[in-house]
């Protein structure tokens, strides 16, 4: 877990998205040093103007590519020396075909973005945590991972797979002093979701600020006894 008397070194994937920005701000306010990963250098620079300096890192990386994430991890560890918390926010959502008409391309896209990316990212950063016998890994799953819904089979299957990966990794790493958990929001109140669902009531959604605070809790010593859990966030 993160020690309160030392600087916090935090890695965020999907850092340029709405939740990524909220989580980054939470840790910046706490004085953490951040490595912010997203797929586009331009997107990162536009989201965090002036933040690319000797203290923080902005790194473009495809989280579905193990070599790309390994290269990013090498850059982070060379600069930071160690990582206290890895927050894997990157992922994707898409409505899809009915299950009997599901295409392999749609299936692979959701599995790559939401499940394999977790494997690629953690295999790049977790070994250094094992060496230190300390660290926190937090993923963003989904409340809907618990039950299938029409037109969402690939997405829900990928988020369910992500939850099983989190649980397995938690069992594997707890003896190394590493906590692995997830937050599982219902619907996050983001500009993209407001645009996609203009008739919905965003008052019933989860704010990114609340989600960020929950992630911050899971990265803190207060969550030392939390292993392999999915904290459901619902308004």
C-alpha positions in Angstrom: 0.0 0.0 0.0 1.0 3.6 -0.3 2.9 4.9 2.7 1.7 8.2 4.0 5.2 9.5 4.8 6.7 9.1 1.3 5.8 10.6 -2.0 3.1 8.7 -3.9 4.1 7.5 -7.4 0.9 6.8 -9.3 0.3 5.4 -12.8 -3.0 6.1 -14.5 -4.1 4.6 -17.8 -6.9 6.3 -19.7 -5.7 9.5 -18.1 -7.1 11.9 -20.7 -10.7 10.7 -20.3 -13.3 12.2 -17.9 -12.7 9.8 -15.1 -8.9 9.9 -15.7 -8.9 13.6 -15.3 -10.9 13.4 -12.0 -8.6 10.7 -10.6 -5.5 12.6 -11.7 -6.7 15.7 -10.0 -7.4 13.8 -6.8 -3.9 12.5 -6.6 -2.4 15.8 -7.7 -4.2 17.5 -4.8 -2.7 14.9 -2.5 0.8 15.8 -3.8 1.4 12.6 -5.8 3.8 12.2 -8.7 1.9 11.0 -11.7 2.6 9.0 -14.9 -0.4 9.6 -17.1 -0.9 7.2 -20.0 -3.3 7.5 -22.8 -3.4 6.5 -26.5 -2.6 10.0 -27.9 0.2 12.4 -27.0 -1.8 15.3 -28.3 -4.8 14.3 -26.2 -2.7 14.1 -23.1 -1.0 17.5 -23.8 -4.3 19.2 -24.4 -5.8 17.7 -21.2 -2.8 18.5 -19.0 -1.2 21.7 -20.3 2.0 22.4 -18.5 2.1 19.2 -16.6 4.7 17.5 -18.7 7.7 18.4 -16.5 10.5 16.7 -14.6 8.0 15.7 -11.8 5.2 14.2 -13.9 5.2 12.1 -17.1 2.8 12.1 -20.0 3.2 9.0 -22.1 1.3 7.8 -25.2 0.8 4.0 -25.2 -1.7 1.5 -26.6 -2.8 -0.4 -23.5 -3.8 -3.4 -25.6 -0.2 -3.8 -26.7 2.1 -5.6 -24.2 5.3 -4.2 -25.9 3.9 -0.7 -25.9 3.0 -0.8 -22.2 6.3 -2.5 -21.3 8.1 0.5 -23.0 6.0 2.9 -21.0 6.7 1.1 -17.8 10.4 1.2 -18.5 10.2 4.9 -18.8 8.2 5.3 -15.7 10.4 3.1 -13.5 13.5 4.7 -14.8 12.2 8.1 -13.7 10.1 7.2 -10.6 12.2 4.1 -9.4 9.0 2.6 -8.0 5.2 2.7 -8.4 2.9 2.8 -5.4 -0.4 2.6 -7.2 -1.5 1.5 -10.6 -5.0 2.7 -11.6 -6.2 1.1 -14.8 -9.0 3.2 -16.1 -8.6 2.6 -19.9 -11.3 0.6 -21.5 -14.2 0.8 -23.9 -17.9 0.5 -24.3 -20.0 -0.4 -27.3 -23.5 -1.6 -27.8 -23.4 -4.6 -30.1 -25.3 -7.3 -31.9 -27.5 -9.8 -30.3 -25.5 -12.6 -28.8 -26.4 -15.1 -31.6 -25.3 -12.6 -34.2 -22.2 -11.4 -32.4 -19.2 -10.9 -34.7 -15.7 -11.9 -33.7 -14.5 -8.4 -34.4 -16.9 -6.9 -31.8 -16.0 -9.6 -29.3 -12.2 -9.2 -29.7 -12.5 -5.4 -29.5 -14.3 -5.5 -26.1 -12.0 -8.2 -24.8 -8.9 -6.4 -25.8 -9.9 -3.1 -24.4 -11.4 -4.2 -21.1 -9.8 -7.5 -20.2 -6.5 -8.1 -22.1 -5.4 -4.5 -21.4 -5.4 -5.2 -17.7 -3.1 -8.2 -18.3 -0.8 -6.1 -20.5 -0.6 -3.2 -18.0 -0.2 -5.3 -14.9 2.5 -7.5 -16.4 4.5 -4.4 -17.1 4.2 -2.9 -13.6 3.4 -5.6 -11.1 6.9 -7.3 -11.1 8.5 -4.1 -9.6 5.7 -4.1 -6.9 6.5 -7.7 -6.1 10.2 -6.8 -5.6 9.2 -4.1 -3.1 6.4 -6.2 -1.6 4.1 -3.2 -1.7 1.6 -1.6 -4.0 -2.0 -1.2 -5.0 -3.7 -2.1 -8.3 -7.1 -0.7 -9.0 -9.2 -1.4 -12.1 -12.4 0.1 -13.3 -15.0 -2.6 -13.9 -18.8 -2.1 -14.1 -21.9 -2.7 -12.0 -23.4 -4.4 -15.1 -20.6 -7.1 -15.0 -22.8 -9.2 -12.8 -25.6 -9.9 -15.2 -26.1 -10.0 -19.0 -28.2 -7.5 -20.8 -29.6 -7.3 -24.3 -27.2 -5.9 -26.9 -24.3 -5.7 -24.5 -23.1 -9.3 -24.3 -19.5 -8.6 -25.5 -19.1 -5.6 -23.3 -20.5 -7.3 -20.2 -18.5 -10.5 -20.8 -15.3 -8.4 -21.0 -16.0 -6.5 -17.8 -17.0 -9.8 -16.1 -13.7 -11.2 -17.3 -11.9 -8.2 -15.9 -13.5 -8.8 -12.5 -12.4 -12.4 -12.5 -8.8 -11.3 -13.4 -8.9 -8.8 -10.5 -10.0 -11.5 -8.1 -7.4 -14.0 -9.4 -4.6 -11.4 -9.2 -5.7 -10.4 -5.7 -5.3 -14.0 -4.6 -1.9 -14.3 -6.3 -0.5 -11.1 -4.9 -1.8 -10.6 -1.4 1.1 -12.5 0.1 3.4 -10.0 -1.6 1.8 -7.1 0.1 -0.1 -5.9 -3.0 -3.8 -5.1 -3.0 -5.9 -5.6 -6.1 -9.4 -4.4 -6.3 -11.8 -2.5 -8.6 -14.5 0.1 -8.6 -17.7 -0.9 -10.4 -19.7 2.2 -11.3 -23.3 2.0 -12.7 -23.3 5.0 -15.1 -20.6 7.7 -14.7 -21.7 11.3 -15.2 -19.4 12.2 -18.1 -19.9 14.5 -21.1 -19.9 11.5 -23.4 -22.6 9.7 -21.5 -24.7 12.9 -21.3 -24.4 13.2 -25.1 -25.2 9.5 -25.7 -28.2 9.5 -23.3 -29.8 13.0 -23.5 -33.1 11.8 -22.1 -31.6 10.2 -19.0 -31.4 11.9 -15.6 -27.7 12.5 -14.7 -28.7 13.1 -11.1 -29.0 9.3 -10.9 -25.5 8.7 -12.2 -22.1 8.6 -10.3 -20.0 11.7 -10.4 -16.4 11.2 -11.5 -15.3 13.1 -8.3 -16.9 10.4 -6.1 -15.4 7.6 -8.2 -12.0 9.3 -7.9 -12.3 9.5 -4.1 -13.2 5.8 -4.0 -10.2 4.9 -6.1 -8.1 7.1 -3.7 -9.4 5.0 -0.8 -8.4 1.8 -2.5 -4.9 3.2 -3.0 -4.5 4.2 0.6 -3.4 2.3 3.8 -7.1 2.4 4.9 -7.8 -0.3 2.3 -5.1 -2.6 3.6 -7.6 -5.3 4.4 -9.5 -5.1 1.1 -8.6 -7.8 -1.4 -10.2 -8.8 -4.7 -13.3 -6.7 -4.1 -15.5 -4.7 -6.6 -16.8 -1.6 -4.9 -20.2 -0.9 -6.6 -20.8 2.8 -7.1 -24.4 3.8 -7.6 -26.2 7.1 -7.0 
